[in-house]
């Protein structure tokens, strides 16, 4: 039981990564623009995938944990350079 949900979870992650890609492409030339992606605490799967995407596809951006005071745990801030 539970194995059937793995494909569905994969689809959700791909959809969410698509939103990250679309947002990054939209603001790619806006130097100094800060974007916060909320991925939640969870088990870290979405966070790891978002960080991997940012590190390999958008190397010219600064990536850091977003403000805990503003967003709590589970958010990543990207600054376009």
C-alpha positions in Angstrom: 0.0 0.0 0.0 1.2 3.5 -0.6 3.3 2.6 -3.7 0.6 3.9 -6.0 0.9 7.4 -4.6 4.6 7.6 -5.6 3.7 8.5 -9.2 1.2 11.1 -8.0 3.8 12.7 -5.7 6.2 12.8 -8.6 3.7 14.6 -10.7 3.1 17.1 -7.9 6.8 17.8 -7.6 7.2 18.2 -11.4 4.3 20.7 -11.4 5.8 22.7 -8.5 9.2 22.7 -10.2 7.5 23.9 -13.4 6.2 26.9 -11.4 9.7 27.6 -10.2 11.1 27.4 -13.7 8.3 29.7 -15.1 8.9 32.2 -12.3 12.6 32.2 -12.8 12.3 32.7 -16.5 9.9 35.6 -16.0 12.3 37.4 -13.7 15.6 36.2 -15.2 16.7 39.6 -16.4 15.4 41.6 -13.4 18.7 42.1 -11.6 18.3 42.6 -7.9 14.9 41.0 -7.9 14.2 38.8 -4.8 11.9 35.8 -5.1 10.8 33.6 -2.3 9.7 30.0 -3.0 7.7 28.4 -0.2 8.3 24.7 -0.2 7.4 23.8 3.4 9.3 21.8 5.9 8.0 18.3 5.1 10.6 15.7 4.4 12.7 18.1 2.3 12.1 16.4 -1.1 10.7 19.5 -2.8 13.4 21.8 -1.2 16.1 19.5 -2.5 14.7 19.5 -6.0 14.2 23.3 -6.0 17.8 23.8 -4.8 19.1 21.4 -7.4 17.2 23.2 -10.2 18.5 26.6 -9.1 22.1 25.5 -8.7 22.3 23.8 -12.1 20.0 25.9 -14.3 20.2 29.3 -12.7 23.8 29.5 -11.6 23.9 33.3 -11.7 21.5 33.7 -8.8 22.2 33.9 -5.1 20.2 31.3 -3.1 19.7 31.3 0.6 17.1 30.3 3.3 14.4 33.0 3.4 13.8 35.0 6.6 12.6 32.8 9.4 10.7 35.7 10.9 8.8 36.4 7.7 8.3 32.9 6.4 9.1 30.4 9.1 10.8 27.2 8.1 10.5 25.9 4.6 11.2 28.9 2.3 14.1 29.7 -0.1 15.0 33.2 -1.3 16.6 33.8 -4.7 18.2 37.0 -5.7 18.7 37.5 -9.4 22.2 38.8 -10.3 
